[in-house]
Amino acid sequence: MEALLTGWIVYLTTFYITKYRERQRLEGKVSYLFLAFIFSWADVIFFNQDSNISLFPFTLLFFLLYIFKIEKKKMFIHLIYYTFLFMMIFYFPKFKYLFYPMSFIPFFLFSINRYSNFFYGFVFIEMIVSSFNPNLSLGLILIFFSFIEIVKYIEKIEEEKEVFKLNLAKTIDSEIKREYEKLELKLQTAYKKLKELFKLNSYIVKEISLDNMAEKVVEGLVNLGYSGSFIILNNGEIQKKEGFFPNYKIYINTQISTVSVFEDNKVVLIPLIGENENMGMIGIYSSTPLTHEEIEFLMTYANTISTSIAKTNFLLEKIKLRDLVQKTIESIDIGIIVLNQKFEIELINNSAKNMLKKEDESGDVFDTIRIFKDLEEDLKSIINHRKSFDIKLTVSENPKKVWEIKAFPIVGQNNNVENIVLILEDITKKEEMENQILQSEKLAVIGRLVAGISHEVRNPLAIINQSAYSLKRKILKLLKDNSAEYLEIIGRIERNVARANDIVERLLNFTKPYYSKVETVNIKEVIEESINLASLQAKRSNVNISKKLKDAYIKGDKNSLVQLFINLFINAIEAIEDSGNVDVKVLVNKKEKKVIIKVKDNGIGIPSQHLDKIFEPFFTTKEKGTGLGLSVSYRIVESHGGKIYVSSEEGKGTEFTIEFPLYNEETDGK
């Protein structure tokens, strides 16, 4: 009995320890264990009363049903078998110790994993023990199965440990993978955001407008994954929106000085501050609440935008200033050239290009512009000694040009000359004006002189001429045959008096205005009349006058214009020593509304040192010239609002160019 009690205590304790967690799954089978327990103690009671009833077979049946999984058909067979043993023990009690071992025979039909051989041996021992003490055998089997349950429980715990380790490893791997994916997503987002930042920073390198920048900012924010964004700049002058932004019109009118968050962290408004100045704000809408890290990033993004806007504003101001300087340089009629230290052209404006007839904007100045080759030493002295210079050059064009060239150094931070500025100015008109003023001053002096002395000179000349005439008549009376010598002397007096009168007459005409009657004059007719008047002298000098004329009309005095061209033709004929040609042609420049007349001869030419003096009064290189012909011609051209130029080369001839304002373009026959 003690063995049975010990067995049940051990087994039930083992059952509680090992089966507690599985009690829900064992509810059906626990009833078999309960019946085995009841039947075992009932059998003890029957045994103590020396009854023929023995419940030992049924105790083992229920224990067997509890321990092993038995199909219903086999359960019925086992029930029949154990009922048979019960009946045999009841009817043949003397042989009950023979039938007790037979109760263990069904145990041989089952096995318990890797302990099967040990189990079969134990069952065999149980059969022997049961033959003399069934309670002891039942206690032993309870202890045996308690041991088996403990072993299985330990194995199960070990298995669960391994499973737990595997599950833990899987959980850790899964968690690590999830965290890695989160980290990778954050890195991708950070990369995307940094990429947008770099893109934004790259915009400021280019010359773009704030409007373009605002467009890029809102596009960049939407590209980062936000549902919508907007930006406001320059007190609302620039407004850009991208994506979906609820209540947009409300937010754009919101006044903020710091970062503001609305709608449960789904909307954030960030001011754009630059140098203590509020330049605008950006707004971001997210379909999910923004995290603290997101808002910090957006603040950093906004700071970058503020910096970019400030830099863009500064750049736009510089561009505006640069464009203003560029437009100023291009609009003035003074040529400007900037050279580097190697005398290469870095900048040249249109005026300089037109003056120099240069299309390229680069190259070595000495190689590309011939006139600067003669100034090479002066330009190099600017680099070496920072010495500026100012020079006037006569450019051999038709008509000739007078240029003033100034050069200045540009000193850099290292106190070195970094660039040279060349200023080219066409001062031809200025020189002409100065010459005209000088000429006018000379004419004024001559006018006052002529007005003062013409009367005083002409009266003595008249007396001298009259006296010579009277003397001539007396000599003819007194010295009829020997008067030739005296008459020659008197003739010389008369000729010089006539010459003196002619000079005085010319002086008087020189100081008088040349307009006697203003009318529409056809230059073609004026030149043809002048050619006819000069043709006799041309024939005497064996000079051919060729003409290429067209009708062209100006306003002026025809007689004075005829005098102008007669003077030019006579000068041209006298410049031809043997025989030659005088060419005259008329050109009409409708675009500039000018009539251009060119008179060219192939005579001896004018020395270059005399070219600037030929229009001055009394300047002449002719032995019998008065020096007033070209001065008179100059005054006639000037009084008609025209200009006269001369170009000449010794031994090759001279060409006069006269320009008059065009009145109209009527021609004969129209």
PALUM-160218 format. One line per field, with one value per residue (C-alpha): residue number from 0; x, y, z; residue in one letter. Coordinates in steps of 0.5 Angstrom, whole numbers, m for minus. Layout:
<guses>
dovex: c(NUM ...) $
c1: c(X ...) $
c2: c(Y ...) $
c3: c(Z ...) $
sero: c(A ...) $
</guses>
This chain:
<guses>
dovex: c(0 1 2 3 4 5 6 7 8 9 10 11 12 13 14 15 16 17 18 19 20 21 22 23 24 25 26 27 28 29 30 31 32 33 34 35 36 37 38 39 40 41 42 43 44 45 46 47 48 49 50 51 52 53 54 55 56 57 58 59 60 61 62 63 64 65 66 67 68 69 70 71 72 73 74 75 76 77 78 79 80 81 82 83 84 85 86 87 88 89 90 91 92 93 94 95 96 97 98 99 100 101 102 103 104 105 106 107 108 109 110 111 112 113 114 115 116 117 118 119 120 121 122 123 124 125 126 127 128 129 130 131 132 133 134 135 136 137 138 139 140 141 142 143 144 145 146 147 148 149 150 151 152 153 154 155 156 157 158 159 160 161 162 163 164 165 166 167 168 169 170 171 172 173 174 175 176 177 178 179 180 181 182 183 184 185 186 187 188 189 190 191 192 193 194 195 196 197 198 199 200 201 202 203 204 205 206 207 208 209 210 211 212 213 214 215 216 217 218 219 220 221 222 223 224 225 226 227 228 229 230 231 232 233 234 235 236 237 238 239 240 241 242 243 244 245 246 247 248 249 250 251 252 253 254 255 256 257 258 259 260 261 262 263 264 265 266 267 268 269 270 271 272 273 274 275 276 277 278 279 280 281 282 283 284 285 286 287 288 289 290 291 292 293 294 295 296 297 298 299 300 301 302 303 304 305 306 307 308 309 310 311 312 313 314 315 316 317 318 319 320 321 322 323 324 325 326 327 328 329 330 331 332 333 334 335 336 337 338 339 340 341 342 343 344 345 346 347 348 349 350 351 352 353 354 355 356 357 358 359 360 361 362 363 364 365 366 367 368 369 370 371 372 373 374 375 376 377 378 379 380 381 382 383 384 385 386 387 388 389 390 391 392 393 394 395 396 397 398 399 400 401 402 403 404 405 406 407 408 409 410 411 412 413 414 415 416 417 418 419 420 421 422 423 424 425 426 427 428 429 430 431 432 433 434 435 436 437 438 439 440 441 442 443 444 445 446 447 448 449 450 451 452 453 454 455 456 457 458 459 460 461 462 463 464 465 466 467 468 469 470 471 472 473 474 475 476 477 478 479 480 481 482 483 484 485 486 487 488 489 490 491 492 493 494 495 496 497 498 499 500 501 502 503 504 505 506 507 508 509 510 511 512 513 514 515 516 517 518 519 520 521 522 523 524 525 526 527 528 529 530 531 532 533 534 535 536 537 538 539 540 541 542 543 544 545 546 547 548 549 550 551 552 553 554 555 556 557 558 559 560 561 562 563 564 565 566 567 568 569 570 571 572 573 574 575 576 577 578 579 580 581 582 583 584 585 586 587 588 589 590 591 592 593 594 595 596 597 598 599 600 601 602 603 604 605 606 607 608 609 610 611 612 613 614 615 616 617 618 619 620 621 622 623 624 625 626 627 628 629 630 631 632 633 634 635 636 637 638 639 640 641 642 643 644 645 646 647 648 649 650 651 652 653 654 655 656 657 658 659 660 661 662 663 664 665 666 667 668 669) $
c1: c(0 6 9 2 1 9 7 1 4 10 6 1 7 10 3 2 9 10 2 0 1 m3 m8 m13 m11 m11 m18 m21 m15 m15 m21 m18 m12 m18 m21 m15 m13 m20 m20 m13 m15 m22 m18 m14 m20 m23 m16 m16 m23 m21 m26 m25 m26 m20 m20 m13 m14 m19 m14 m9 m14 m15 m8 m6 m12 m9 m2 m2 m7 m11 m17 m24 m24 m18 m20 m26 m22 m18 m24 m26 m19 m19 m26 m24 m19 m23 m28 m23 m20 m27 m29 m22 m19 m14 m11 m11 m3 m3 m8 m5 2 m3 m6 1 1 m3 3 8 3 6 13 15 20 28 26 22 27 28 20 19 24 21 14 17 19 12 9 14 13 5 5 6 4 0 0 8 8 2 7 13 9 7 14 17 12 13 21 19 14 20 25 20 19 26 27 21 24 31 27 23 29 32 25 26 33 31 25 29 34 28 25 32 33 26 27 34 32 26 30 35 29 27 35 35 29 31 38 34 30 36 40 34 33 41 40 35 39 45 40 38 45 47 41 45 51 47 44 37 31 27 21 25 28 21 19 24 23 16 18 23 19 14 19 21 15 10 3 4 8 8 13 12 17 18 12 7 10 12 8 8 5 5 1 m5 m5 m12 m14 m8 m11 m12 m4 m1 m4 m2 3 9 15 17 16 9 5 m2 m7 m4 3 1 2 8 10 17 19 25 30 36 40 35 30 24 24 18 16 15 9 9 3 4 m2 1 4 11 16 20 26 22 21 28 30 25 28 35 32 29 35 39 33 34 41 40 35 40 45 41 39 46 47 41 44 51 48 43 49 54 48 48 55 55 49 53 59 56 51 57 60 67 71 73 78 80 87 90 97 99 96 90 83 78 73 71 65 61 64 71 69 66 72 77 73 74 69 73 73 79 86 93 92 98 97 89 89 95 95 97 103 106 104 107 112 107 103 108 110 103 105 112 111 104 104 98 98 94 96 92 93 91 88 88 81 77 75 81 80 83 83 85 87 88 90 90 92 87 91 89 89 97 98 100 97 92 89 89 83 84 79 78 75 74 75 75 69 71 78 74 70 76 79 72 73 80 78 72 77 82 76 74 81 81 74 76 83 80 74 79 84 80 78 85 89 84 84 92 92 87 91 97 93 91 98 101 96 97 105 104 100 105 111 107 107 114 118 115 120 124 118 118 122 118 112 114 115 109 105 109 106 99 99 101 96 91 94 93 86 84 87 83 77 78 79 72 69 72 69 62 56 56 48 45 39 37 34 33 40 41 48 49 47 52 58 56 56 63 66 64 67 74 74 78 84 83 85 91 94 92 87 81 75 71 64 60 54 47 41 41 38 40 38 43 46 48 53 57 57 59 65 66 67 71 76 77 77 82 86 86 88 94 96 97 104 104 97 92 85 80 75 68 63 56 54 47 47 39 40 44 41 47 50 57 61 68 74 80 86 93 97 103 99 100 105 103 105 101 95 92 94 91 84 87 87 93 97 99 105 104 108 103 97 94 92 85 82 81 79 73 71 71 67 62 61 61 55 51 52 56 63 70 75 82 86 93 99 105 106 100 94 89 82 77 70 65 58 52 45 40 34 30 31 27 31 29 24 20) $
c2: c(0 5 3 5 11 13 12 16 22 22 21 26 31 30 30 37 40 37 37 44 48 43 42 44 39 34 35 29 24 26 23 16 18 20 13 9 13 11 4 3 5 2 m5 m3 m3 m10 m13 m11 m14 m21 m20 m24 m17 m14 m8 m8 m10 m4 0 m2 m1 6 8 5 9 15 14 12 14 8 8 7 0 m2 1 m4 m10 m8 m7 m14 m17 m13 m15 m22 m22 m18 m24 m29 m26 m26 m33 m36 m32 m38 m36 m29 m28 m31 m27 m20 m21 m22 m15 m12 m16 m10 m6 m10 m7 0 3 10 13 11 8 2 m3 m1 0 m7 m10 m6 m9 m16 m14 m11 m18 m22 m17 m17 m24 m23 m16 m12 m6 m5 m7 m1 4 2 3 10 12 9 13 19 18 18 24 28 26 28 34 36 34 38 44 43 43 49 52 51 53 59 60 60 64 69 69 70 75 79 78 80 86 88 87 92 97 96 97 103 106 105 108 114 114 114 120 123 122 125 131 132 131 137 141 140 141 148 150 149 154 160 158 160 166 165 169 169 166 160 159 159 154 149 150 148 142 140 139 135 131 129 126 132 132 140 146 153 159 167 172 179 181 177 179 172 166 159 153 145 139 139 144 144 151 154 161 162 160 165 170 168 172 169 170 163 156 155 148 147 141 136 137 136 143 147 154 157 164 165 170 173 178 180 181 177 175 171 164 157 152 144 140 132 127 124 128 131 128 133 130 132 139 140 138 143 148 147 147 153 156 154 157 163 163 162 167 172 170 170 177 179 176 179 186 184 182 188 193 189 189 197 198 193 197 204 202 199 205 211 213 212 206 202 196 193 189 184 183 179 185 180 183 182 187 191 195 196 203 201 195 200 205 199 195 189 183 179 180 177 176 180 187 188 183 184 192 195 202 199 196 203 204 198 201 206 200 196 202 202 195 197 204 205 211 213 216 221 221 224 220 221 216 215 214 218 223 223 222 224 220 221 215 215 209 208 202 198 196 190 188 186 193 190 193 187 191 196 201 204 209 211 217 220 227 229 233 237 238 241 245 248 249 253 257 259 260 264 268 269 271 276 279 279 282 288 289 289 294 298 299 297 304 307 302 303 311 311 305 309 315 311 308 315 318 312 313 321 320 315 320 325 320 318 326 328 321 318 314 312 311 303 303 308 305 298 301 304 298 294 300 299 291 291 296 292 286 290 292 285 283 288 286 279 281 285 279 274 278 278 273 268 268 273 269 262 257 250 248 242 240 237 243 247 243 243 250 250 245 250 256 252 248 254 253 246 246 250 246 239 237 232 233 227 227 222 226 225 230 232 238 242 249 255 260 258 263 262 254 255 260 254 249 253 254 247 245 251 248 241 244 248 242 238 240 237 233 229 228 231 227 229 225 226 221 221 217 217 214 219 225 227 229 227 231 228 232 228 230 226 232 233 233 237 235 232 238 243 239 242 249 249 252 258 265 267 260 258 254 258 263 268 265 270 264 266 261 255 259 262 255 253 259 257 250 252 257 252 247 242 239 239 234 233 227 227 224 227 225 221 227 230 229 234 231 236 234 238 236 233 237 232 227 230 229 231 227 225) $
c3: c(0 2 m5 m9 m5 m6 m13 m14 m10 m15 m21 m19 m17 m24 m27 m24 m26 m33 m35 m32 m38 m42 m38 m43 m48 m43 m40 m44 m42 m35 m33 m35 m30 m25 m26 m25 m19 m16 m18 m15 m8 m9 m10 m4 0 m3 m2 5 6 3 m3 m9 m13 m16 m20 m22 m29 m30 m26 m31 m37 m35 m34 m41 m44 m41 m43 m50 m56 m57 m63 m61 m64 m60 m54 m54 m55 m49 m45 m47 m45 m38 m37 m38 m33 m28 m29 m29 m22 m19 m21 m20 m14 m13 m20 m19 m18 m25 m28 m25 m30 m36 m35 m37 m44 m48 m46 m50 m56 m55 m55 m52 m57 m56 m49 m52 m50 m43 m43 m45 m40 m35 m37 m36 m29 m27 m29 m25 m19 m20 m19 m12 m10 m15 m11 m11 m19 m20 m15 m19 m26 m23 m21 m28 m32 m27 m29 m37 m36 m33 m38 m43 m40 m39 m47 m48 m45 m48 m55 m53 m51 m58 m61 m57 m59 m66 m65 m61 m67 m72 m68 m67 m75 m76 m72 m74 m81 m80 m76 m82 m87 m83 m83 m90 m91 m87 m91 m97 m95 m92 m99 m103 m98 m99 m106 m106 m102 m107 m113 m109 m108 m115 m118 m114 m119 m125 m127 m125 m123 m116 m120 m122 m116 m112 m118 m116 m109 m109 m114 m110 m103 m107 m110 m103 m101 m98 m101 m102 m101 m103 m102 m102 m103 m103 m100 m104 m111 m112 m110 m112 m110 m112 m110 m106 m100 m96 m94 m98 m99 m91 m90 m95 m91 m84 m81 m78 m75 m72 m74 m74 m74 m75 m76 m71 m74 m82 m84 m82 m84 m84 m85 m89 m86 m89 m85 m80 m86 m87 m94 m94 m92 m94 m93 m93 m92 m91 m91 m84 m78 m79 m74 m70 m74 m81 m78 m76 m83 m86 m82 m85 m92 m90 m88 m94 m98 m95 m96 m103 m104 m101 m106 m112 m110 m109 m116 m119 m117 m119 m126 m126 m125 m130 m135 m134 m135 m141 m144 m142 m145 m151 m152 m152 m158 m155 m157 m151 m151 m144 m145 m140 m138 m144 m149 m151 m152 m146 m148 m154 m155 m161 m162 m162 m167 m172 m171 m172 m177 m173 m172 m167 m160 m158 m160 m159 m160 m164 m169 m170 m170 m174 m171 m164 m167 m167 m159 m157 m153 m150 m148 m145 m141 m137 m135 m133 m130 m129 m134 m138 m144 m149 m156 m163 m169 m176 m180 m187 m189 m194 m192 m187 m179 m173 m167 m160 m156 m148 m144 m137 m132 m128 m121 m117 m110 m111 m113 m120 m127 m128 m134 m139 m141 m148 m150 m157 m159 m166 m165 m173 m172 m166 m170 m175 m171 m167 m174 m176 m170 m172 m179 m177 m172 m178 m182 m177 m176 m184 m184 m179 m183 m190 m187 m185 m190 m197 m197 m196 m200 m206 m206 m207 m212 m216 m216 m218 m224 m226 m225 m229 m235 m235 m235 m241 m245 m244 m246 m252 m254 m252 m254 m260 m262 m256 m251 m251 m245 m241 m243 m241 m234 m234 m236 m230 m226 m229 m228 m221 m219 m223 m219 m212 m214 m215 m209 m205 m209 m207 m200 m200 m203 m198 m192 m196 m195 m201 m201 m205 m207 m204 m209 m211 m214 m219 m217 m224 m228 m223 m225 m232 m232 m228 m233 m239 m236 m234 m241 m244 m239 m239 m247 m246 m241 m245 m239 m240 m235 m235 m231 m228 m226 m224 m222 m214 m211 m205 m203 m204 m208 m215 m217 m211 m212 m219 m216 m212 m217 m222 m216 m215 m223 m224 m218 m221 m228 m225 m221 m227 m230 m237 m239 m235 m233 m228 m226 m223 m220 m216 m211 m207 m200 m199 m193 m190 m194 m197 m204 m205 m210 m211 m216 m217 m221 m223 m221 m217 m211 m204 m199 m193 m188 m192 m192 m186 m188 m195 m193 m189 m192 m196 m196 m202 m206 m212 m215 m217 m212 m207 m202 m202 m207 m203 m197 m201 m203 m196 m194 m199 m197 m190 m191 m195 m189 m192 m191 m195 m195 m198 m199 m203 m204 m207 m215 m215 m215 m210 m209 m206 m203 m202 m198 m198 m195 m200 m201 m205 m211 m217 m223 m231 m234 m228) $
sero: c(M E A L L T G W I V Y L T T F Y I T K Y R E R Q R L E G K V S Y L F L A F I F S W A D V I F F N Q D S N I S L F P F T L L F F L L Y I F K I E K K K M F I H L I Y Y T F L F M M I F Y F P K F K Y L F Y P M S F I P F F L F S I N R Y S N F F Y G F V F I E M I V S S F N P N L S L G L I L I F F S F I E I V K Y I E K I E E E K E V F K L N L A K T I D S E I K R E Y E K L E L K L Q T A Y K K L K E L F K L N S Y I V K E I S L D N M A E K V V E G L V N L G Y S G S F I I L N N G E I Q K K E G F F P N Y K I Y I N T Q I S T V S V F E D N K V V L I P L I G E N E N M G M I G I Y S S T P L T H E E I E F L M T Y A N T I S T S I A K T N F L L E K I K L R D L V Q K T I E S I D I G I I V L N Q K F E I E L I N N S A K N M L K K E D E S G D V F D T I R I F K D L E E D L K S I I N H R K S F D I K L T V S E N P K K V W E I K A F P I V G Q N N N V E N I V L I L E D I T K K E E M E N Q I L Q S E K L A V I G R L V A G I S H E V R N P L A I I N Q S A Y S L K R K I L K L L K D N S A E Y L E I I G R I E R N V A R A N D I V E R L L N F T K P Y Y S K V E T V N I K E V I E E S I N L A S L Q A K R S N V N I S K K L K D A Y I K G D K N S L V Q L F I N L F I N A I E A I E D S G N V D V K V L V N K K E K K V I I K V K D N G I G I P S Q H L D K I F E P F F T T K E K G T G L G L S V S Y R I V E S H G G K I Y V S S E E G K G T E F T I E F P L Y N E E T D G K) $
</guses>
